[in-house]
Amino acid sequence: MLHTELVAPKAEEGAAYGAAILTMVGVGAYPSLEAAFEILPEAIEAVQPKAQEAYEAAFERYTPLYESLKAVR
């Protein structure tokens, strides 16, 4: 459904680790996310997307709704 590769990092902390990286960028410890990503360990596993008919149909309905609701914001 996401149409993108998902990569699992070696870090076991998960969301807390990601939040810490975003915080380091926010407080200026790293100039950008790209610079902060350089400290990350190698990925363990990459999962390639697989087409699922039910999700594809829902995504086709969602996309135009999302685009039209952007204007309301």
C-alpha positions in Angstrom: 0.0 0.0 0.0 2.8 2.4 0.7 4.5 1.7 -2.6 7.9 2.0 -0.9 10.6 -0.2 0.4 10.5 -0.6 4.2 13.9 -1.0 6.0 14.3 -2.4 9.5 17.3 -0.9 11.4 19.5 -2.9 13.7 18.5 -0.7 16.6 16.1 -2.4 19.0 14.7 0.8 20.4 12.5 1.5 17.4 10.4 4.6 17.6 12.3 6.0 20.6 15.5 5.8 18.5 13.9 7.6 15.6 12.5 10.3 18.0 16.0 10.8 19.4 17.4 11.3 15.9 14.8 13.8 15.0 15.4 15.6 18.3 19.2 15.8 17.6 18.4 17.4 14.2 15.9 19.8 15.9 18.4 21.0 18.5 21.1 21.5 15.9 23.4 18.5 16.8 23.1 17.5 13.2 22.5 20.0 10.3 20.0 17.7 8.5 18.3 14.3 8.6 20.7 13.1 6.0 23.7 13.9 8.2 22.0 12.2 11.2 21.3 9.1 9.1 25.0 8.6 8.6 25.3 7.5 12.3 22.7 4.8 11.9 23.8 1.2 11.8 23.3 -0.9 8.7 19.8 -2.1 8.0 18.9 -5.6 9.0 16.3 -6.3 6.4 14.5 -4.6 3.5 10.9 -5.5 2.7 9.7 -4.9 -0.9 6.1 -3.9 -1.4 3.7 -6.5 -2.8 0.6 -5.5 -4.6 -2.6 -6.5 -2.8 -5.8 -5.9 -4.8 -7.9 -4.8 -1.8 -5.3 -2.2 -0.7 -4.7 -1.0 -4.2 -8.4 -0.3 -4.7 -8.6 1.6 -1.4 -5.5 3.6 -2.3 -7.0 4.6 -5.6 -10.0 6.0 -3.7 -7.8 7.6 -1.0 -5.4 9.5 -3.3 -7.9 11.9 -4.9 -9.6 12.5 -1.5 -6.3 13.4 0.1 -5.4 15.8 -2.7 -8.8 17.5 -2.6 -8.7 17.9 1.2 -5.3 19.6 1.0 -7.1 22.7 -0.1 -9.4 22.7 2.9 -6.4 22.9 5.2 
